[in-house]
Amino acid sequence: MSEPTEVATSILTLILTPDGLVPTPYWARTLADAVGLEPGGVYTVARTFHGNRALLLDAHLDRLEESARLSGISLVLDRDRLRAALREALEMAGYPETKFRITIPRDNPSHIYLALEPFQPVPEHIQQDGARVVTLPLVRANPVVKTTEWMTVRKPSYEALPPGVYEGILVSEGGHLLEGMSSNFYAVLDGVLMTAGEGVLAGITRRAVLEIARELLPVRLEAPHRRDIPRFAEAFLTSSGRGVVPITYIDGQPVASGQVGPITKTLRARYDDWTETHSEPI
C-alpha cells in the first residue's frame, strides 16, 4: 500500500478493510483531533512499550468485543489480522513509542480505524509533585461500554478545565467520586484503598494495579465520598497510557500534606516493574 501523503504534522490514521490497510480520507494532528473525524462506534486505547510491545492487548480486545456486543454492533474480530495490521502501522509510523486507538464503526464494523500518535509520558513534575484535579457533575450514560460518543461528550469539559488542572473526576448525584474522564480514580482512606466497584469503566490498567495493591493494603471496591476528601491519606488515578499518576490536590484542597504519598510511590514503581515483565509483542 502507498503511504499517506498528508502534511508532516499529521499523525498516522488508517483503515483496516477486508482488502487490507488503506489511508483514511482525512488527516489529524492528534488522537483527540481524529475523534471528530472517525465514525461513531466503540474503541479502545493503548500504548506500546519498547517500540512494538503492548500490555494486556487481548484484554483490550476482549473489552472491545464486549462493548460492541452491548452496543448492538455485529463484530467478528480477526485478532491475528488486526495484530498484523498494528505491527505494519507501527512500522509505518516509526515513533519510538506509540499511543494508539482502535475504533470499530457502528455502521461498518468490517472497516477498523487505527489512529497512532507519538506516546507522551506523564510530565515528570506531575509524577514528582502530583496532579491537581477537580470534581465534575458528569457521569457516563453507560460506563461499562467504551463508546466514541463519550469522547465527544467529555471534550467540552476537558477544554474547560482550569489552567494547571490535569483531570476531572466524575461525581455521582450522591457525591461519590467515580472515575476520571479518561482514567480510574482511587483514594486511601483509613488504611484502605477505595475505588468504585460499579458505575465506572473497568480499566485494563486498573486490573493490574488492584492486583499489586492487594499486596500492600486492603482494597475495597467502593467509591469514596467527596465529603471525605479532607481525610484522604493519598489519591491517584490510572489509565493505560499513563500508568499510576499521583493526585495531591482535589478542588484546590491538598490531599493530606499535598505531597505524593508512600503507597502511591510504591504502587507506581511496582506497576512499572510489572509492565516490564508482562508486556508482550504485538
C-alpha positions as CSV (number, residue, x, y, z in Angstrom):
1,M,0.0,0.0,0.0
2,S,1.1,3.6,-0.5
3,E,1.9,5.7,2.5
4,P,-0.3,8.7,3.4
5,T,0.7,11.9,1.7
6,E,-0.6,14.3,4.4
7,V,1.5,17.0,5.9
8,A,4.3,16.2,8.2
9,T,2.5,17.4,11.3
10,S,-0.3,14.8,10.9
11,I,-0.5,11.5,12.9
12,L,-0.9,8.2,11.1
13,T,-4.6,7.3,10.5
14,L,-5.5,4.1,8.6
15,I,-8.5,1.9,7.9
16,L,-8.1,-1.9,8.1
17,T,-10.6,-3.0,5.3
18,P,-11.3,-6.6,4.1
19,D,-8.8,-5.8,1.4
20,G,-6.0,-4.5,3.7
21,L,-4.8,-1.2,5.1
22,V,-5.7,2.0,3.4
23,P,-5.2,5.6,4.4
24,T,-8.2,7.5,5.9
25,P,-9.7,10.2,3.7
26,Y,-8.8,12.8,6.3
27,W,-5.7,13.8,8.4
28,A,-5.4,14.8,12.0
29,R,-2.7,16.2,14.2
30,T,-3.6,14.2,17.4
31,L,-5.7,11.3,18.5
32,A,-8.1,13.9,20.1
33,D,-8.4,15.7,16.7
34,A,-9.2,12.4,15.0
35,V,-12.2,11.8,17.3
36,G,-14.5,14.2,15.3
37,L,-13.4,12.6,12.0
38,E,-13.8,8.9,12.8
39,P,-17.2,7.2,12.6
40,G,-19.2,6.6,15.7
41,G,-18.8,3.2,17.4
42,V,-16.7,1.6,20.1
43,Y,-13.0,1.9,20.8
44,T,-10.0,1.1,22.9
45,V,-6.8,3.0,23.5
46,A,-3.4,1.5,24.5
47,R,0.3,2.3,24.2
48,T,3.4,0.5,23.2
49,F,6.5,-0.5,25.3
50,H,9.9,-0.9,23.7
51,G,8.5,0.1,20.3
52,N,6.4,-2.9,19.4
53,R,5.2,-4.4,22.6
54,A,1.8,-3.9,24.4
55,L,0.3,-4.7,27.8
56,L,-2.8,-6.9,28.1
57,L,-3.7,-6.3,24.4
58,D,-6.1,-9.3,24.5
59,A,-7.8,-7.8,27.5
60,H,-8.3,-4.6,25.4
61,L,-9.7,-6.6,22.6
62,D,-12.0,-8.6,24.9
63,R,-13.4,-5.3,26.2
64,L,-13.7,-4.0,22.6
65,E,-15.7,-7.1,21.6
66,E,-17.9,-6.8,24.7
67,S,-18.5,-3.0,24.1
68,A,-19.5,-3.9,20.5
69,R,-21.9,-6.6,21.8
70,L,-23.5,-4.3,24.3
71,S,-23.9,-1.6,21.6
72,G,-25.6,-4.0,19.2
73,I,-22.6,-4.0,16.8
74,S,-22.1,-7.2,14.9
75,L,-18.4,-7.7,15.2
76,V,-16.3,-10.7,14.1
77,L,-12.8,-9.7,15.1
78,D,-9.9,-11.5,13.5
79,R,-7.3,-10.8,16.2
80,D,-4.3,-12.2,14.2
81,R,-5.1,-10.0,11.3
82,L,-5.6,-6.9,13.5
83,R,-2.3,-7.5,15.3
84,A,-0.5,-7.8,11.9
85,A,-2.1,-4.5,10.8
86,L,-1.0,-2.9,14.1
87,R,2.6,-4.1,13.5
88,E,2.6,-2.7,10.0
89,A,1.1,0.6,11.2
90,L,3.7,0.9,13.9
91,E,6.5,0.3,11.4
92,M,5.0,2.9,9.1
93,A,4.6,5.5,11.9
94,G,8.2,5.0,13.1
95,Y,7.6,6.5,16.6
96,P,9.9,5.5,19.4
97,E,6.8,4.7,21.5
98,T,3.2,4.9,20.3
99,K,-0.3,5.6,21.7
100,F,-2.9,4.1,19.5
101,R,-6.7,3.8,19.2
102,I,-8.7,1.0,17.6
103,T,-12.2,2.1,16.6
104,I,-15.0,-0.2,15.4
105,P,-17.6,1.8,13.5
106,R,-21.2,1.1,14.3
107,D,-22.3,1.2,10.7
108,N,-19.5,-0.7,9.1
109,P,-17.6,-2.9,11.7
110,S,-15.6,-4.6,9.0
111,H,-13.6,-1.4,8.5
112,I,-11.5,-0.9,11.6
113,Y,-10.0,2.5,12.1
114,L,-6.4,2.8,13.5
115,A,-5.0,6.1,14.8
116,L,-1.4,6.4,16.1
117,E,0.4,9.2,17.7
118,P,3.8,9.6,19.4
119,F,3.5,8.5,23.1
120,Q,4.0,11.3,25.5
121,P,4.7,10.2,29.1
122,V,3.2,11.9,32.1
123,P,5.3,15.1,32.8
124,E,7.9,14.5,35.4
125,H,6.8,17.4,37.5
126,I,3.4,15.8,37.9
127,Q,4.9,12.4,38.8
128,Q,7.1,14.2,41.4
129,D,4.7,16.8,42.8
130,G,1.3,15.2,42.0
131,A,-1.6,16.2,39.8
132,R,-4.3,18.8,40.5
133,V,-7.8,17.5,39.7
134,V,-11.3,18.9,40.0
135,T,-14.6,17.2,40.6
136,L,-17.3,17.4,37.9
137,P,-21.0,16.7,38.0
138,L,-20.7,14.5,34.9
139,V,-21.4,10.8,34.7
140,R,-21.1,8.3,31.8
141,A,-24.5,7.3,30.4
142,N,-23.3,3.7,30.1
143,P,-19.9,3.3,31.9
144,V,-19.3,-0.4,31.1
145,V,-19.3,0.4,27.3
146,K,-16.4,2.3,25.8
147,T,-18.2,4.4,23.0
148,T,-16.9,7.1,20.8
149,E,-19.9,9.2,22.0
150,W,-18.3,9.5,25.4
151,M,-15.2,11.1,23.9
152,T,-17.4,13.7,22.2
153,V,-19.4,14.3,25.4
154,R,-16.4,14.8,27.6
155,K,-14.5,17.1,25.2
156,P,-16.0,20.4,26.3
157,S,-15.3,19.5,29.9
158,Y,-11.7,18.8,29.1
159,E,-11.4,22.0,27.2
160,A,-12.9,23.9,30.2
161,L,-10.5,22.6,32.8
162,P,-8.8,25.4,34.7
163,P,-5.1,26.0,33.9
164,G,-2.9,23.6,35.7
165,V,-5.7,21.1,36.3
166,Y,-4.8,17.6,35.0
167,E,-8.0,15.7,35.1
168,G,-11.7,15.9,36.0
169,I,-13.2,13.4,38.5
170,L,-16.8,12.4,37.8
171,V,-19.1,12.7,40.8
172,S,-22.4,10.9,41.2
173,E,-25.6,12.6,42.3
174,G,-24.9,11.2,45.8
175,G,-21.5,12.8,46.0
176,H,-19.3,9.7,45.3
177,L,-16.1,10.1,43.3
178,L,-16.4,7.6,40.5
179,E,-13.7,7.9,37.9
180,G,-11.7,10.4,35.8
181,M,-12.9,11.5,32.4
182,S,-10.3,9.1,30.9
183,S,-9.0,7.3,34.0
184,N,-9.9,5.3,37.1
185,F,-9.7,7.1,40.5
186,Y,-8.5,5.8,43.8
187,A,-8.2,7.1,47.4
188,V,-6.5,5.8,50.5
189,L,-8.9,6.3,53.5
190,D,-8.4,4.8,57.0
191,G,-5.7,2.5,55.7
192,V,-7.9,1.1,52.9
193,L,-7.6,1.6,49.1
194,M,-11.0,2.6,47.8
195,T,-12.2,2.7,44.2
196,A,-15.6,2.4,42.7
197,G,-16.7,-1.1,42.0
198,E,-19.6,-0.2,39.8
199,G,-20.8,2.6,37.6
200,V,-17.4,3.0,36.1
201,L,-15.4,1.7,33.2
202,A,-13.4,-1.4,34.2
203,G,-10.0,-0.1,33.1
204,I,-7.4,-2.5,31.9
205,T,-4.6,-0.9,33.9
206,R,-6.9,-1.0,36.9
207,R,-6.8,-4.8,36.9
208,A,-3.1,-4.9,37.3
209,V,-3.0,-2.1,39.9
210,L,-5.6,-3.7,42.1
211,E,-3.7,-7.0,42.0
212,I,-0.5,-5.2,43.0
213,A,-2.2,-3.0,45.6
214,R,-3.6,-6.1,47.5
215,E,0.0,-6.9,48.4
216,L,0.3,-3.6,50.2
217,L,-3.0,-2.8,51.9
218,P,-6.7,-3.8,52.0
219,V,-8.8,-2.9,48.9
220,R,-12.5,-2.0,48.9
221,L,-14.4,-1.7,45.7
222,E,-16.5,1.2,46.9
223,A,-16.4,4.8,45.6
224,P,-15.1,7.2,48.2
225,H,-17.3,10.2,49.0
226,R,-16.5,13.8,48.3
227,R,-17.1,14.7,52.0
228,D,-14.2,12.5,52.9
229,I,-11.6,14.3,50.8
230,P,-10.1,16.1,53.8
231,R,-9.5,12.6,55.3
232,F,-7.8,11.1,52.3
233,A,-4.2,10.0,53.1
234,E,-3.4,9.6,49.4
235,A,-5.1,9.7,46.0
236,F,-4.1,8.7,42.5
237,L,-5.5,7.8,39.0
238,T,-4.6,5.2,36.5
239,S,-5.0,4.6,32.7
240,S,-3.4,2.5,30.0
241,G,-1.5,5.4,28.6
242,R,-0.4,6.9,31.9
243,G,0.1,4.1,34.4
244,V,-0.1,5.3,38.0
245,V,-0.4,9.1,38.4
246,P,-0.4,10.7,41.9
247,I,-3.1,13.3,42.9
248,T,-2.1,15.8,45.5
249,Y,-4.9,18.4,45.2
250,I,-8.6,18.0,44.7
251,D,-10.7,21.1,44.0
252,G,-7.8,23.2,45.3
253,Q,-7.7,21.3,48.6
254,P,-4.5,19.3,49.4
255,V,-4.7,15.6,49.8
256,A,-3.2,15.1,53.3
257,S,0.1,17.1,53.2
258,G,-0.2,17.9,49.5
259,Q,2.8,15.6,48.8
260,V,2.9,12.3,46.9
261,G,2.4,9.5,49.4
262,P,4.4,6.4,50.0
263,I,1.7,3.9,48.9
264,T,1.3,5.7,45.6
265,K,5.1,5.8,45.1
266,T,5.4,2.1,45.8
267,L,2.4,1.3,43.5
268,R,3.9,3.3,40.7
269,A,7.3,1.6,41.0
270,R,5.8,-1.9,41.2
271,Y,3.4,-1.2,38.3
272,D,6.4,0.0,36.2
273,D,8.2,-3.2,37.1
274,W,5.1,-5.2,36.3
275,T,4.8,-3.7,32.8
276,E,8.4,-4.7,32.1
277,T,7.7,-8.4,32.8
278,H,4.1,-8.6,31.3
279,S,4.3,-6.6,28.1
280,E,4.2,-8.8,25.0
281,P,5.0,-8.5,21.3
282,I,2.0,-7.2,19.3
